Amino acid sequence: MGLELIVEFGKVFLGFILYGRKSILRKFPKYVIYLSRIVCFLKNK
């Protein structure tokens, strides 16, 4: 569980850094979906 979770969060944080704040606001719904998937992933473990 631990390593997979770190990889998933790493992708999210890298995305934030790479896209920058302005485009994050445009892509924000994707991040909400992505984070909710991680939360579901956590609950299932």
N, CA, C and O atoms as a Tinker XYZ file with bonds, in Angstrom:
   180  protein
     1  N      0.831000   -1.201000    0.000000    73     2
     2  CA     0.000000    0.000000    0.000000    64     1     3
     3  C      0.866000    1.252000    0.000000    63     2     4     5
     4  O      0.625000    2.170000   -0.783000    81     3
     5  N      1.877000    1.300000    0.874000    73     3     6
     6  CA     2.646000    2.526000    1.081000    64     5     7
     7  C      3.275000    3.071000   -0.187000    63     6     8     9
     8  O      3.146000    4.254000   -0.500000    81     7
     9  N      3.963000    2.187000   -0.921000    73     7    10
    10  CA     4.687000    2.646000   -2.104000    64     9    11
    11  C      3.729000    3.136000   -3.187000    63    10    12    13
    12  O      3.967000    4.173000   -3.806000    81    11
    13  N      2.647000    2.393000   -3.414000    73    11    14
    14  CA     1.668000    2.800000   -4.425000    64    13    15
    15  C      1.088000    4.171000   -4.099000    63    14    16    17
    16  O      0.909000    5.015000   -4.977000    81    15
    17  N      0.798000    4.373000   -2.813000    73    15    18
    18  CA     0.205000    5.638000   -2.378000    64    17    19
    19  C      1.173000    6.792000   -2.606000    63    18    20    21
    20  O      0.776000    7.861000   -3.071000    81    19
    21  N      2.456000    6.573000   -2.276000    73    19    22
    22  CA     3.468000    7.614000   -2.478000    64    21    23
    23  C      3.573000    7.976000   -3.959000    63    22    24    25
    24  O      3.705000    9.148000   -4.312000    81    23
    25  N      3.514000    6.958000   -4.820000    73    23    26
    26  CA     3.585000    7.209000   -6.264000    64    25    27
    27  C      2.395000    8.046000   -6.715000    63    26    28    29
    28  O      2.556000    8.991000   -7.487000    81    27
    29  N      1.192000    7.699000   -6.233000    73    27    30
    30  CA    -0.008000    8.440000   -6.644000    64    29    31
    31  C      0.077000    9.901000   -6.196000    63    30    32    33
    32  O     -0.190000   10.808000   -6.984000    81    31
    33  N      0.447000   10.128000   -4.936000    73    31    34
    34  CA     0.568000   11.500000   -4.450000    64    33    35
    35  C      1.683000   12.246000   -5.174000    63    34    36    37
    36  O      1.569000   13.443000   -5.435000    81    35
    37  N      2.760000   11.535000   -5.497000    73    35    38
    38  CA     3.852000   12.150000   -6.243000    64    37    39
    39  C      3.387000   12.666000   -7.594000    63    38    40    41
    40  O      3.781000   13.752000   -8.019000    81    39
    41  N      2.542000   11.881000   -8.275000    73    39    42
    42  CA     2.004000   12.311000   -9.567000    64    41    43
    43  C      1.200000   13.592000   -9.411000    63    42    44    45
    44  O      1.324000   14.515000  -10.216000    81    43
    45  N      0.372000   13.643000   -8.365000    73    43    46
    46  CA    -0.465000   14.826000   -8.141000    64    45    47
    47  C      0.399000   16.058000   -7.893000    63    46    48    49
    48  O      0.185000   17.107000   -8.502000    81    47
    49  N      1.381000   15.925000   -6.992000    73    47    50
    50  CA     2.214000   17.081000   -6.659000    64    49    51
    51  C      3.079000   17.508000   -7.841000    63    50    52    53
    52  O      3.279000   18.703000   -8.060000    81    51
    53  N      3.591000   16.548000   -8.602000    73    51    54
    54  CA     4.344000   16.887000   -9.808000    64    53    55
    55  C      3.467000   17.637000  -10.788000    63    54    56    57
    56  O      3.905000   18.594000  -11.426000    81    55
    57  N      2.209000   17.190000  -10.902000    73    55    58
    58  CA     1.268000   17.869000  -11.789000    64    57    59
    59  C      1.076000   19.322000  -11.372000    63    58    60    61
    60  O      1.077000   20.225000  -12.209000    81    59
    61  N      0.911000   19.539000  -10.060000    73    59    62
    62  CA     0.745000   20.914000   -9.568000    64    61    63
    63  C      1.948000   21.768000   -9.931000    63    62    64    65
    64  O      1.803000   22.899000  -10.393000    81    63
    65  N      3.141000   21.216000   -9.716000    73    63    66
    66  CA     4.360000   21.986000   -9.975000    64    65    67
    67  C      4.515000   22.265000  -11.472000    63    66    68    69
    68  O      4.854000   23.379000  -11.869000    81    67
    69  N      4.264000   21.239000  -12.301000    73    67    70
    70  CA     4.515000   21.374000  -13.733000    64    69    71
    71  C      3.520000   22.308000  -14.404000    63    70    72    73
    72  O      3.888000   23.081000  -15.288000    81    71
    73  N      2.252000   22.238000  -13.984000    73    71    74
    74  CA     1.238000   23.016000  -14.695000    64    73    75
    75  C      1.197000   24.472000  -14.255000    63    74    76    77
    76  O      0.794000   25.341000  -15.029000    81    75
    77  N      1.607000   24.746000  -13.028000    73    75    78
    78  CA     1.525000   26.120000  -12.555000    64    77    79
    79  C      0.114000   26.479000  -12.130000    63    78    80    81
    80  O     -0.842000   25.786000  -12.475000    81    79
    81  N     -0.012000   27.563000  -11.381000    73    79    82
    82  CA    -1.277000   27.848000  -10.711000    64    81    83
    83  C     -2.410000   28.167000  -11.665000    63    82    84    85
    84  O     -3.533000   27.712000  -11.451000    81    83
    85  N     -2.149000   28.939000  -12.717000    73    83    86
    86  CA    -3.243000   29.359000  -13.591000    64    85    87
    87  C     -3.886000   28.175000  -14.291000    63    86    88    89
    88  O     -5.111000   28.072000  -14.341000    81    87
    89  N     -3.062000   27.274000  -14.835000    73    87    90
    90  CA    -3.651000   26.140000  -15.533000    64    89    91
    91  C     -4.192000   25.104000  -14.553000    63    90    92    93
    92  O     -5.032000   24.284000  -14.924000    81    91
    93  N     -3.722000   25.132000  -13.302000    73    91    94
    94  CA    -4.306000   24.245000  -12.290000    64    93    95
    95  C     -5.786000   24.584000  -12.114000    63    94    96    97
    96  O     -6.619000   23.688000  -11.973000    81    95
    97  N     -6.108000   25.873000  -12.124000    73    95    98
    98  CA    -7.509000   26.253000  -11.943000    64    97    99
    99  C     -8.368000   25.695000  -13.071000    63    98   100   101
   100  O     -9.515000   25.308000  -12.848000    81    99
   101  N     -7.815000   25.652000  -14.283000    73    99   102
   102  CA    -8.554000   25.056000  -15.400000    64   101   103
   103  C     -8.672000   23.550000  -15.245000    63   102   104   105
   104  O     -9.708000   22.968000  -15.567000    81   103
   105  N     -7.601000   22.910000  -14.747000    73   103   106
   106  CA    -7.568000   21.451000  -14.651000    64   105   107
   107  C     -8.061000   20.959000  -13.292000    63   106   108   109
   108  O     -8.005000   19.764000  -13.005000    81   107
   109  N     -8.540000   21.875000  -12.462000    73   107   110
   110  CA    -8.885000   21.515000  -11.088000    64   109   111
   111  C     -9.873000   20.359000  -10.985000    63   110   112   113
   112  O     -9.685000   19.489000  -10.135000    81   111
   113  N    -10.927000   20.308000  -11.818000    73   111   114
   114  CA   -11.853000   19.168000  -11.740000    64   113   115
   115  C    -11.155000   17.831000  -11.907000    63   114   116   117
   116  O    -11.529000   16.855000  -11.256000    81   115
   117  N    -10.132000   17.767000  -12.783000    73   115   118
   118  CA    -9.393000   16.520000  -12.954000    64   117   119
   119  C     -8.682000   16.142000  -11.669000    63   118   120   121
   120  O     -8.635000   14.967000  -11.304000    81   119
   121  N     -8.122000   17.138000  -10.975000    73   119   122
   122  CA    -7.424000   16.855000   -9.731000    64   121   123
   123  C     -8.391000   16.394000   -8.646000    63   122   124   125
   124  O     -8.055000   15.524000   -7.841000    81   123
   125  N     -9.600000   16.980000   -8.622000    73   123   126
   126  CA   -10.601000   16.554000   -7.646000    64   125   127
   127  C    -10.957000   15.090000   -7.873000    63   126   128   129
   128  O    -11.037000   14.311000   -6.923000    81   127
   129  N    -11.170000   14.718000   -9.137000    73   127   130
   130  CA   -11.476000   13.325000   -9.477000    64   129   131
   131  C    -10.309000   12.430000   -9.071000    63   130   132   133
   132  O    -10.504000   11.364000   -8.485000    81   131
   133  N     -9.097000   12.876000   -9.389000    73   131   134
   134  CA    -7.894000   12.087000   -9.104000    64   133   135
   135  C     -7.730000   11.869000   -7.605000    63   134   136   137
   136  O     -7.448000   10.756000   -7.160000    81   135
   137  N     -7.909000   12.947000   -6.822000    73   135   138
   138  CA    -7.766000   12.845000   -5.373000    64   137   139
   139  C     -8.857000   11.970000   -4.780000    63   138   140   141
   140  O     -8.600000   11.208000   -3.847000    81   139
   141  N    -10.083000   12.069000   -5.313000    73   139   142
   142  CA   -11.163000   11.228000   -4.799000    64   141   143
   143  C    -10.873000    9.758000   -5.087000    63   142   144   145
   144  O    -11.222000    8.888000   -4.289000    81   143
   145  N    -10.230000    9.475000   -6.238000    73   143   146
   146  CA    -9.836000    8.098000   -6.541000    64   145   147
   147  C     -8.816000    7.600000   -5.519000    63   146   148   149
   148  O     -8.879000    6.446000   -5.096000    81   147
   149  N     -7.872000    8.466000   -5.117000    73   147   150
   150  CA    -6.876000    8.079000   -4.115000    64   149   151
   151  C     -7.551000    7.805000   -2.777000    63   150   152   153
   152  O     -7.190000    6.860000   -2.075000    81   151
   153  N     -8.533000    8.634000   -2.425000    73   151   154
   154  CA    -9.255000    8.422000   -1.163000    64   153   155
   155  C     -9.984000    7.082000   -1.193000    63   154   156   157
   156  O     -9.949000    6.337000   -0.214000    81   155
   157  N    -10.643000    6.772000   -2.306000    73   155   158
   158  CA   -11.317000    5.479000   -2.442000    64   157   159
   159  C    -10.304000    4.342000   -2.352000    63   158   160   161
   160  O    -10.560000    3.313000   -1.726000    81   159
   161  N     -9.155000    4.541000   -2.985000    73   159   162
   162  CA    -8.085000    3.548000   -2.947000    64   161   163
   163  C     -7.658000    3.284000   -1.510000    63   162   164   165
   164  O     -7.437000    2.137000   -1.119000    81   163
   165  N     -7.543000    4.355000   -0.727000    73   163   166
   166  CA    -7.159000    4.221000    0.675000    64   165   167
   167  C     -8.215000    3.470000    1.473000    63   166   168   169
   168  O     -7.887000    2.604000    2.284000    81   167
   169  N     -9.494000    3.804000    1.245000    73   167   170
   170  CA   -10.572000    3.169000    1.999000    64   169   171
   171  C    -10.649000    1.677000    1.702000    63   170   172   173
   172  O    -11.006000    0.887000    2.576000    81   171
   173  N    -10.319000    1.290000    0.478000    73   171   174
   174  CA   -10.400000   -0.123000    0.098000    64   173   175
   175  C     -9.282000   -0.953000    0.712000    63   174   176   177
   176  O     -9.434000   -2.165000    0.865000    81   175
   177  N     -8.170000   -0.332000    1.066000    73   175   178
   178  CA    -7.020000   -1.076000    1.604000    64   177   179
   179  C     -7.227000   -1.375000    3.092000    63   178   180
   180  O     -6.370000   -1.993000    3.722000    81   179
